[in-house]
Amino acid sequence: MNKQMKKKPSAGSRIIASLKEVVDWVEGNDVAVRVSSVEVPVIDVKATRQGLG
C-alpha cells in the first residue's frame, strides 16, 4: 500500500499567497484576515536619557 505524503508548501509560495491576500484585503474584497493594531505611547527619549545619565 503506497501512501502519498502531502508536500509542504515552500516558504516562497506561502509568502506569495499571503501577499495576494493582502492585495485582496486592501482592495476591499472579503478575505479572512486578522488585523492587529498596537498603540505605542509617545516617549520623550531626550528626557529619558537625561534621567538615566
N, C-alpha and C positions, 0 to 999 in steps of 0.2 A: 504494500500500500504506500503510495507516494503522496506525501503531504506537501503542498506548496506553501512556502513561507512567504508571508507578506513582506514586501520590500519597504523599508522605512524611507520616507521621502528625504531627499537631500536637504541640507541647510539652505542651499540656493533656491530650490523650488518652494520651500516654506516661506522664505523671505519674499519671493515674487508674489506668492499667493496673498501674503499679508499686505503687501503694497497695493495689490488690486483691491483688497477690502477697504483700505484707507481711501483710495480714489473714489470708490463707490460711496463710502460714508460722506466724504467731503461734497460729493455731487448731490447728496440728499437722498440717495437710494436706501431702501430698507435693508440694513446689514446688522447682523447680530454681533455688535462690538461692545466692549466695556470701556467707558470713558471715565478716567480718574482725574481729579484735579487736587492740587495741593496748594494751600495758602502759605506763602512764605512771608514771614514778618520782615519789615524793614529794619535793618540793624545799622546803627551808627558805628561803622568799622573804626573810624578815627578815634572816637571816644573809647571804644573797647580796647584798642591798642594802647592808648594813653593810660587807661586804668590798669592795664597789665604791666606797664612799664616797658 
